[in-house]
Amino acid sequence: MTCFSLQVGEFYKENNVINYIPKSQIDWPHKFKPVDEPHCGYDNTKCPRSKGKAEIAAAILGGKVI
């Protein structure tokens, strides 16, 4: 069995902070590195809420249909 590892950078610790230094450039698709976290966060807590506007609109629309 053939095993190999591709090392593209190195980690080092300085003042209790772990840093990473790349050894080579990564050819990202469309030249943009992917984000570490979605815009609104993994549980949508980082985006402003509609403050019930959707619920109010649904109640009004539901009231008019009936």
C-alpha positions as CSV (number, residue, x, y, z in Angstrom):
1,M,0.0,0.0,0.0
2,T,1.3,3.4,-0.9
3,C,0.7,6.3,1.5
4,F,1.7,9.9,1.0
5,S,0.9,13.1,2.7
6,L,0.7,16.6,1.1
7,Q,1.9,19.3,3.5
8,V,0.9,22.7,2.2
9,G,1.8,24.7,5.3
10,E,3.1,24.7,8.9
11,F,1.5,25.5,12.3
12,Y,3.4,27.3,15.0
13,K,2.5,28.6,18.4
14,E,3.4,32.1,19.6
15,N,2.1,33.7,22.8
16,N,-0.5,30.9,23.2
17,V,-1.9,31.6,19.7
18,I,-1.7,29.0,17.0
19,N,-0.8,30.4,13.6
20,Y,-0.5,28.9,10.2
21,I,1.9,29.7,7.4
22,P,1.2,28.3,4.0
23,K,4.1,26.8,2.0
24,S,2.4,27.1,-1.3
25,Q,-0.5,28.9,-2.9
26,I,-3.9,27.1,-3.1
27,D,-5.7,27.5,-6.4
28,W,-9.2,28.2,-5.1
29,P,-12.2,27.9,-7.5
30,H,-13.0,31.4,-8.9
31,K,-10.0,32.8,-7.0
32,F,-12.0,33.1,-3.8
33,K,-11.2,31.2,-0.6
34,P,-14.4,29.7,1.0
35,V,-15.6,31.2,4.2
36,D,-15.0,29.5,7.6
37,E,-18.6,30.0,8.7
38,P,-21.9,30.8,6.8
39,H,-22.9,34.5,6.7
40,C,-25.7,34.0,9.2
41,G,-23.8,31.5,11.3
42,Y,-24.6,27.8,11.6
43,D,-27.8,28.4,13.5
44,N,-28.8,31.8,12.0
45,T,-28.1,33.8,15.1
46,K,-25.9,36.3,13.3
47,C,-28.6,37.7,11.0
48,P,-31.3,40.1,12.0
49,R,-34.7,38.6,12.5
50,S,-37.9,39.8,10.8
51,K,-39.4,40.5,14.2
52,G,-42.6,38.5,13.4
53,K,-43.4,40.3,10.1
54,A,-43.8,37.0,8.4
55,E,-46.2,35.7,11.1
56,I,-48.2,38.9,11.0
57,A,-48.5,38.8,7.2
58,A,-49.5,35.1,7.3
59,A,-52.2,35.9,9.9
60,I,-53.6,38.8,7.8
61,L,-53.6,36.7,4.6
62,G,-55.1,33.7,6.5
63,G,-57.9,36.0,7.9
64,K,-58.7,37.3,4.4
65,V,-58.9,33.9,2.9
66,I,-61.4,32.6,5.4
